[in-house]
Amino acid sequence: MLLMIPGPVQVHERIIKAMCRQMIGHRSAEFGEILRFCSEVMKEVFGTKNDVFFISGSGTAGIEASIASFSKSAKFVTLENGKFGERLGEIAERYAQVERLSFEWGKPIELEKLKEALENGANVVAFVHNETSTGMLNPAEEIAKIAKKHGALTIMDAITSAGGDYVKMDEWGIDVAIVGSQKCLGAPPGIAIVAVNEKAWDFYNAKCPYYLDLKAYKKKFSELQTPYTPAIPLFFALEEALKMIREEGLEKRIARHRRLSKAVREWAIGAGLRLFPEPNGKAEYSNTVTAVRIPNGITEKELRDALRREYGLLISGGQDRVKGKIFRIGTMGNVGKFEVIATLSAIEDVLLRKKLISSAIEKAMQVLGD
Ligand SMILES: Cc1ncc(COP(=O)(O)O)c(C=O)c1O
């Protein structure tokens, strides 16, 4: 099966092989060296000089750790224009007072509303950088600038941006950022990585869940350890995935992600399909996942079933309120021209047979180049 969903991504052979070895002690110098290397590369990926912590768990563990650990005297404002924005609101409600700003899915966040919430006393802003459910990139720098002006803390879900698109925590003024191993980093699922600056500790809540207490991760990281037994094979894999990022170079990797997603967009438009998000204003199309409206004449299930059955290809459908209305193609991690052309050709085949689109593979080819 070719996985072209927005995570978990297709894992490169090198990374799979790195996992197939005997366990090591997690209090050993050998594990410490893996943690040191992973931290060094992740600082580059997040664009930060701050501390980076590793939690064995999916991306949500990193989000909950960030929200819960930094919830003392917090009045959150969450920016919700998709499923993962809504999830931030749901998590924050468990730990603090929250104003949940809700916007139409696939439409930009209204920054005026954020300003109002901050003027009314919100002191922590939580938002999603790359909203995977709608294929839209939210204006992180702009949001952080507004938050900073009001002295508020910013917590950014960078789960499907970091490692595939620009994340410049320190330059933009983001205080806490989170990524999951199974997206643009190209590793298997199971490690959440959280970058934290000094300001965040002003909000430290010692009553946060024991396993997700970031202070424990900070304390143990000073000994190059994690507080509890880490998912060791996943750290072998992450180390290899991050070596591959170093070899490719972050700039080139981001350029590749941008090229692949642009190819998908150009193909969709050329074929006569409609992209889902309407990023007028400050928001932009995602550079790691593309959401396309399902044309009349086929259902999401028919399309995805045909791709799975005939081509061994997995793409995503819509979630929650856009279920059945869109399909989504992830172009994250270590995939390239071959996987994108194979994916688009397969989708084209299914849709052309039903006379729902015209062929536009050459549009994608033009973007992908030699
Ligand atoms: C933007 C975003 N946030 C959070 C999550 C949740 O991550 P996980 O499933 O790794 O917990 C996802 C997963 O797709 C995501 O895309």
The ligand as an SDF file (V2000), in Angstrom:
LIG
                    3D

 16 16  0  0  0  0  0  0  0  0999 V2000
   -2.4860   19.4370   12.9340 C   0  0  0  0  0  0  0  0  0  0  0  0
   -2.6020   18.1920   13.7430 C   0  0  0  0  0  0  0  0  0  0  0  0
   -2.6490   18.2800   15.0750 N   0  0  0  0  0  0  0  0  0  0  0  0
   -2.7560   17.2020   15.8580 C   0  0  0  0  0  0  0  0  0  0  0  0
   -2.8230   15.9390   15.3060 C   0  0  0  0  0  0  0  0  0  0  0  0
   -2.9380   14.7590   16.2070 C   0  0  0  0  0  0  0  0  0  0  0  0
   -1.7640   14.0370   16.1760 O   0  0  0  0  0  0  0  0  0  0  0  0
   -1.6830   12.5210   16.6980 P   0  0  0  0  0  0  0  0  0  0  0  0
   -2.7070   11.7540   15.9290 O   0  0  0  0  0  0  0  0  0  0  0  0
   -0.2610   12.1550   16.3870 O   0  0  0  0  0  0  0  0  0  0  0  0
   -1.9620   12.5410   18.1500 O   0  0  0  0  0  0  0  0  0  0  0  0
   -2.7730   15.7850   13.9270 C   0  0  0  0  0  0  0  0  0  0  0  0
   -2.8850   14.4570   13.3100 C   0  0  0  0  0  0  0  0  0  0  0  0
   -3.1760   14.3120   12.1470 O   0  0  0  0  0  0  0  0  0  0  0  0
   -2.6570   16.9390   13.1250 C   0  0  0  0  0  0  0  0  0  0  0  0
   -2.6140   16.8450   11.7940 O   0  0  0  0  0  0  0  0  0  0  0  0
  1  2  1  0
  2  3  1  0
  2 15  2  0
  3  4  2  0
  4  5  1  0
  5  6  1  0
  5 12  2  0
  6  7  1  0
  7  8  1  0
  8  9  2  0
  8 10  1  0
  8 11  1  0
 12 13  1  0
 12 15  1  0
 13 14  2  0
 15 16  1  0
M  END
$$$$
